[in-house]
Amino acid sequence: MLVDAVESLPKPEQSGTDVADDAGIERALRSFAAAIDSDDSLFECETVTPRITGNALCSADFLLRFRQCELAGNRRLHLAMVQKLVELLRSAGSTETLASRICLAKQAGGTTLRLRLEARGTGGDQARLRWGLGVAHVQQALLFTSRYLRQQMGSSAE
């Protein structure tokens, strides 16, 4: 996957249409939500709404934050999270069809992670399928990152 850590994400394109009634995307998002809500994850995520732009790009933004409020202001932890996510996502999927941009954003209550996942295809169906596979890569990377950050917090507490 092509991965960039950026200062900020541009506003998503308003052209295009929300993906509705796509069984593959619905399954991917249900699996993602279940994994993020599990005890294995340090994160919580706002609702994700994928869109098809043109006829061959499916994209959506993920807005993630730490579940534990006391971690929301820990800059070192946020930077370690971004570094680990970039490392994990770069080794996942094709750089020609999947891309993600990651940034940290200040919001009331602390820092959040914004991640935009984009998938290209030769048509809308292929782009949606690839985006669903990309969600699985993001899910796995977030769970691995949670484990990694727990280890980092555990070793710094010792």
N, C-alpha and C positions, 0 to 999 in steps of 0.2 A: 504494500500500500504506500502511496505517496503521502508523506506526512510533513506538515510544516507547523512549527510553533511560531505564532504570530503575536503581535502586540494587541490587535483587536480584529474581530471578524467584521467584514462588511455586512450591511443589512442584506438579508436574503432577498432574492428576486421575488417581486410580487406577481410577476407573470407566471403562468403555469397553473396547475390545479392540484389540490390536495389529493393524495392517494386514498381512495376509499374502496372498500370491499375487495381488497387484494388479500387472499388467504395466506400467501407466503409472508407478506409484510406483517399481517396481524399475528401470525405465529411467532415471527422473529421478535416483535415488540412484546408479546406476552412472555416469551422466554426471557427476554432482556429484563422486563419488570420484575419477574420472579427472582432472577439472579441478583438484581440490585437490591431488592427488598429482603434478601436472605441474610442470615447472620455472617456469611462469608464476606459480605461487602461493607465497606466503611462509608458508602455513598448513598445519597438519595438523588432522584432525577425527576425533573418536571416532565410533563406530558410531551411526547415527541410526535410531530406531525410532518410526515414526509410529503414532498411535493414533486411532481413531474414538471420539468421545465423543458420547453421545446418538445422534442419527442424522444430524447435519448439521455436525459439527465434526471436522476432521482436523488434528492438531497433532503437533509433535515438537520436541525441543530439540537444538540443535547445540552441541557443546563444541569450540571451536577454540583453538588456541595457535600461536605462531610456531614454525616448524621449527627455527630457529637459537636455541639456548639463550641466547646472549648478548643476544637481543632480548626475552627473557621478562620482564626487569625494567625495561624502558624505558617508563616511565609516559607520557612525551610521545608516544611512538609509539603506545601503546595508545589514548590520547585522540584522536589524529589518525585512527586506524583507526575508532573509534566514530563520530566526526564525519562521516567520508567515507561510511561505511556508511549512516548515517541519511539523509544527503543523497541517495545513490543509490537506496535502497530506497523513499523517499517518492515518487519519480517513477515507480515501477514498479507495475503492477497496480492493481486497484480497492481503494479504501479501505473499500468496503462488504463485500468478500469476503475480502481478505487482510490479515493483521496480523502484525507482528513486534515483539517486545520484545527489547531488547539490554541486556546489563549486563556489567561487568567483575567477575571474581571472583578473589580470591586463593586460590591452591592451592600445594601443595608444588611447588617448581620455578618459581614465578612466577605471573604473571597470565594468566587465560584469558578468552576471550570466550564468553559464553553467549548464544545467540540462539534464541528460541522463534518458530517459524513456525506460524501458524494459518490455516486456510481454512474458510470457511463455505459451505454449499450448501443447496439445498432437500432434499437427501437425501445419503446416504453416498457414492454414486457421484460425484455432482457435487463434494462436498467433497474427495474423494480426487483428482479431476482437477485442481481448482483448487490443491490443495496441491502437486501435481507441477509445475504451472506456477510456483508460488511458489518452489520449489526452484531452478528455472532462473534466476529473478530474483536469488536469494541467491547462486548460483554466479557469475553475471555481476558482481554487486556486489563479491564477494570478489576476483575477478580484477582488476577495475578498481582496487580498493583496494590490491592488491599492487603494481600498477604505480605508483600514486600514492605509496605509501610508499617504494618503491625510489627514486623521484625525490627525495623529501624526504631520504632518507638520503644520496643522492649529492650533493645540493646542500649539505647540512650538513657533509659531509666535505671540501668544497672550500674 
